[in-house]
Amino acid sequence: MAEQEPKIVAFLCNWCSYAGADLAGVGRLQYPPNLRVVRVPCSGRINPLFIIAGLRSGADAILTSG
C-alpha cells in the first residue's frame, strides 16, 4: 500500500507570502498536488474558524504564512 501525502491548506498573505508563491509560479515552479493555496488580505486577520473549517473538511495540516 502506497503512503498517502498529507492534505495541506496554506493561508498566504496577499502582500508577503502570496507574492513569493506567485513569483515561484512565474518561474515555472509547481506546487505539490496536495497543497491548496488560499490568498488572504492579511495573515493577521485570519479568522480562527477558517482553520477549524479546513481541518474539519479533511485537511491534515494548515499553514499560515505572512
N, C-alpha and C positions, 0 to 999 in steps of 0.2 A: 504494500500500500504506500503510495507516494505521500510525502509530507506536504501538508497544505500551508500556503502562505497566509500570514495574518492579514485581515482586512483593516486598513488604516484610513482614518478620516483626518485630513490636515486642514485646520483653520489658519489661513495665511493673511496677514495684514496687507491691505492694498498698497500701502506706501513703502513697506520694507520687504517682507518675505516674498510676497507675490511678485514683486518686481524682479527679484532674483530668480524665481521659478519661471517667470516669463522669459527672462534672458536665457535661461537654460533651454527653453523651447526654441528660441531664435537660433541658438547654437546647435539645434537638431538633437539635443539630448532628450531621451524619453523617460517618462515616469514609469515606475513599475506598475503593472496592471492591477495590483492590489492596493494602490494609493488613490484616494479620491480627494481632490483639492477643492476647498470651499473658500472663495475670496470674501473677506470681511473688511468693512471700512477701517476698523482699528482692533487689534488683538486685545486691547484693554477693555473693550466694550462687549466682549463675547458673553452672552447670557449663559450661565452655567447649565441651564436647561437644554441648550443646544448639545452640550457634551453628553448629558444623560440620554437625550434622544438618540444621539449617534450610537451610543453603547447599546441601548435597547433595540436599535434597528439592526444590530448584528456586527457592528464594528468591534474588532479585537483591541484596537488602540486608537487614541485620539492624540494628535499632535497640534499644539497651539504655538504659533511662531510669529514673532513681531520684530 
